[in-house]
């Protein structure tokens, strides 16, 4: 079957600042770049066709770039890329010892694998209980070419199209929903947010971490295994720092607050903090409350009622389809909840799970969601 690249090109145009000025559901739509350039985009585009060549040339001309650059960007439009980068300032050029490079690549796999398991449910330690579904996603990851001038390993995950579940809105309610997050985006986002939380709550304070400092890191998806792999990389001779940078696939919108890069130094203080972190996360801890993290994908509210209902996307415990947890919220919080849903903000709630036969699970009582980026002083 011939692949239709119209959605891919549309995603690239949106990411580059183009917008639709005349939409034709049955034919080509007119796109404009700030009034400086216009172009019709057909509903069906195949690689190598006349339309394909014409469109890439027009986009390249509008941006003053080569068509080969646009072609490469279209090829990558469905890939989230995690760029594992180490210092490239060696006296004999952008090199590191081969053994150190091998460790960084191995650690990259280990960190992504840990993120894929933590993405399904936050936990401080995985042990041997890696998620089979998470491992299936990581097996699809590809290692790209290192980039000229820097010692970078790009690890690529191709995003799939999520299959939505049936909605069950409240009777007579006003309902809003958004496109759900793909399983692959959740894995990369979990790694990015865990690294960012570790930087904010542990590395930047630069003091001996305690478990309360690591709680928001665990909620974000950090695990003992993830930071053990990170510790291996920065312990290598010749490695002065390790940066994880994230390029988000244009085919799926990313929150403006999602991390873009986190750099971990390899000095003695950082290595000691990581050692202490791994040791703390190895200590067993009871989890009386269920912590739910994810984007809001559904809001249901009957006008005039003091309470509404939202759905937070979470991995299904029984399969590869995405699941949802329904949460009752107060009407006065719905305005900011609408904002979080529209912006794709990852939110956190915690409480006791109520299981209902034939329906999505639900948290008991009324909850107060908050953005993952906030400090979780009330989560112990």
N, C-alpha and C positions, 0 to 999 in steps of 0.2 A: 504494500500500500504506500502510495506517495505521501511523504510527510508535508503537511501544510504548515508553513513557517510564518503565517500572518500574525499569530499571537506573539511569537518571538520578536518579530520586527516591531510590533506595537509596543511591547514592553521596553525595547531599546529606545524607541522614539520618546516615550514618556520619561525614561531615565535621563535623556539628553535634553529635556526641556520642550519637546514638541507637544502640541495638544490638538484635539479634533475640533475643527471649526465648522464642519458640515458632515453630519453622520448620515450615511445611507445604508440602512439595514440590508438592502437587497443588492448593493453594489459597492463600489469603491468609496471610501471616506476621505475627506480632505483634511490633511494635517498641516499645521503651520508652526514655524519656529519664530515666535516673537515678531511676526509680520515680515521677517527678513527672507523667508523661504517658504514655499508651499509645495505640497506633493500629494497626489492621490495614492491611497493604499488599498489594493484589491482585497477581497475577502479570502482569496486563495492564492498562495505564493509557493512555488516549488523551487528548490535549490537548482541553480544552473539555467533557469528560464530567462527569457528576455526581461520580464518584470523584475526578477531577482537582481540581475546585473544593473538595470536602470535605477532601481531603488537604492542599492548600495552606493552607486556613483553619485546620486543626488544628495544623499545624506552626507557622504564624504565631502562633497563640494561645499555644502552649507556650513560645515564645521571646519573647512580648510584642512582636511586630513586625507590620508590615503584610503582608497577603498578597501585595501587589505586589513586596515585597522577596524573598519566597520564590520567586515566579514568575521573577524576574530571575535568581536564583541557579540555578534549574533550567535555564534557558536557557544559562547559562555553564558548566554542570557538565562539559562535554566540551572546554572551551577552556583552554589555557595562555595566560596574559596577561603580556606584558612591558611594563611601564609606564616609558616614557621620560619623565622629569620633569626640567625645568630650573627655575632659581630663579624664584620668584613673589613677590618682595618689592620690586618696583618701586614708586616713590613714587606713581605714578598707578594702582595696582592690580595684579592678577595678569596682567601682560603682559610680553612680550619683543618686540624688533623683529621685524617680519615676515620679513626676510631671515634672521635667526637661526633663526626657527621653521622656515622652509623647509629650512635646512641640517640641523636636528635630525631632521626627518622623512626627508630623504634619507639621512642617516647611519644612522638606525634600519633602513632597508631594507638598506643596505650591510653593517651589522654582522650582521643576521640572515642575509643571503645568505652571508657569509663563514663564519658558524657552521654553516650547512647543509652546506657543502663540508667543513669541518674535522671535522664530526660523522661523516663517512664514513671519514676517516683523518687523524690529526694531521699537520700540516705547518706550517712557519714562514711560507711564502709560497705564494700561489695563482697569481698572475699571471693568465693568461687561461684557466687550467685549472679553471674552476668546474664543479662536478658538475651534470650535467643532471638527475639525480634530486633533488639538493638544491634546484635551482632550481624544480623542479615543486612541492616542498613550500612554498617561500617564495611562489610565485605564489598559493597558497591563503590566505596571511595576510590578515587584515582589519584596517583601522584603525578603532578604536572612537571614540566621542565623547570629547572632552576632559572631564575631571571638574571639577565646580564648585569654585571656590576654589583650584585649583592648575593649573599649566600642564603637563598630562600628556597624552601620546599613548599610549593603550593599543593594543598590537599583538597581535592574537589569532590563535592557531593551533588549529584544531579537531583533536582527537586521533582517529585512525583505530583500528580494531581489528586488531592484528597477527595474522598467520596463522602459527601455529607450524609448525616443521619436524618431521619424524619423529625420534623419539629412537633412539639406538643405544647403550644402556647396556652396561656390562661384564657378561659372564655371571655369574650368581649374585650380582650386586651389589645393594646397597641404593640405591635411586634416589629423589631428590627434585628437583622442578622447580617453578618459579613462572611466573606470567604474564609474557610478554616485554614489553619496552618498545616503545611505538609510535614510528614514525619521527619524528613531529612532536615528541614529548616529548624525544627525543634531541637535536633541533635546539635547542630552548629550553634544555635542561639544559646543552648544550655552551656556549651563549652565557653562561649564568649562571656556570658553573664556570670558564670562561676569564676572565671579568671578576673573579671572586673571587680566582683565582690571581694575576692581574695586581695586584690591590690588595694581596694578602698579600706577594708576593715582590718587587714592584717599587715600588709607590706608598708603602706604609707604611715601608719602609727609607729612602726619600727620599734615595738616593744615586745617583750615575751608574750606570745598570744595565750589567751585563756579560752575555754570552751565557749564562753559567751561571745567572744570575738568571731568564732568560727560558725556560730549558728546561722547568720545570714548567708555565709558562704555555702553551707550545706543546703539551705533552702533554695539557693540559686542553682544547685546542681554539683557543687564541689564534693569530692570523695577522697578518701585516703589514697585510693589507687591513682587518681588523677594527679595528686600532688607528689606522690612517690615517683611517678614518671617525670614530672617537671624537675624534681630534685636530682634525678639521674642526669638530666641534660646539663644543668648548670654546674654540676660537680665535675664535668669533664675538663681536663686541662686544655687551654686554648679557647674556651668559651667564656666571654666576658659578660654576655647578657643573652637572653632569649626573648624574642618578641613574637606574640601571636597577633596577627592582623587579620581582619575579616572583611571580605568583599561579598556583599549580599546580592543574590541573583535578582535582576530586575523583573523577572517574571512573577515574583511574589513580593508584595510590599513589605518593607522592614520599618519598624518603629524608628523615629528620629533619635530616640534615646538609647538605641541598642549599641553596644560597644563596637568601636572600630579597630582598636589596637590596645594591647597591654604588654608592657615590657617588664621583665623580671631580671634584675641584676644578678651577677654571679659572685658577688662579694661575700665575705665571711658572714656578715650579719644576715643577709638574705638566705644563705645556705642553712644557717642555724634556725632561722624562723621556719623554713620549710621542714627541717628535721623535727622541730617541735610540733608543727602542724600535723605531720603524718603520725607522730606518736599519740597526739590527742585524739585524732580521728580513729585510731585503732582501738580506743577504749569503748567497750560496749555501752550502749545507752538505750534506755527504754523509750518508746515512742507512743505515749498514750493518745496523742492527737494526730489526726491525719492532716498533713500539709498538702494543699493543692496549689499548683502554679500553672499558669498558662494564659493565653489571650482570651478575652471575652468574645464570644461569637454570636451571642443571642441575648436580647433583652425583651422581656414581656411585662407590660404594666397596664393595669386597668386604670384609666383616668380617674383621679379623685381618691384612689385607694392609698393607704399609708405605706403599703409594702409592694414590692415588685419582685420579679424573678429574673435571674440571669443564668447563663450557661457558660462555664469556663471549660475550654477545650483541654482534655487530658488524654493520654494514650489509653486505649481500651485494654483492660486486663486480660481479655480472652482472645485477642487477635490483632491483626495489623491495621484494622480500621481505627480511626480516631474515635475516642469516646468523649464524654462530657460529664461534668458534675454540675448539678443545678443548685443554686444558692439563692436564698431569700435575702433581699436587701431593703433598706429603708428608702422611701420615695425621695427624701431630701438628698440622697447621695447619687441619684440617677443622672444628674447633669454631668458630674465628673466621670461617672461610669460610661456614659455615652462618649465622652471625649477619649477615654482609654480604649474603648472598642474601635473607634474611628482611627486612632493613631497606632493600633496594634500593640499597645502597652502590655507587657507581661504583668499579671497581678498575682497576689498571694492571698489565700484565705486558709484558715485552719479550724478544725472542729471535729465533731463526731459524725461519722458517716452513717447515713440511714439508707439501707438497701430496700428497693421496691421492685417486686417481681415484674418483669416485662417493661420496666421503665429505667431511665438513667438514675444512677445513685445521687443522693442529695445530702447536704450537710444539715444537721438538725439545728433548729433555731434560726435567729437572724444574724447574718454575718456582715462584717465591714471589710470589704476588699481594700487592699492598698497596693501601690506599685511595688514591684520587686526591687526597684532601685532604692526605696526608702530603707531606713534602718529598722530592724525588727526587734526593738527593745522588749516587745511583749511576747516574743516567741522564745521559750526556754527549752 
